[in-house]
Amino acid sequence: MGRGRWVLPAAAAVVAAAVYGVYLYRALPPPAGDEPHYVLAARSLVEDHDVDLRNDYADVRRWGPVYPAHDRLDHSVAAFDYRGDGTLRSVHNVGLSVLLAPSQALHPGHRSAQAA
């Protein structure tokens, strides 16, 4: 019994994992809930270096890639003008968006689950 007995099973495992990974990448359900809002806030941090989401919700080029097949992304459920000056800030803490920002910097427009 040679030392090379593990090569074929290891190669099969790598191929199986790659095929499964591609399947998961393609089979992700459409974004729902808070996901598009967190990703949009992460994109704002990367592209604008701010947490003002007004321009992000207003521009389909900003939210379209993270919320495809929809004609709009409603900010009223996830952002609010707390100061009364027109600045939209997320109703969520910025922590998760900060964690998602590197994936948005590397893969702009991808959903967080796909980019990770």
Buried (B, 14 or more C-beta within 10 A) or exposed (E): EEEEEEEEEEEEEEEEEEEEEEEEEEEEEEBEEBBBBBBBBBBBBBBEEEBBBBEBBEEEEBBBBBBEEEEEBEBEEBBBEEEEEEBBBBBBEBEBBEEBBBBBBEEEBBBBBBBE
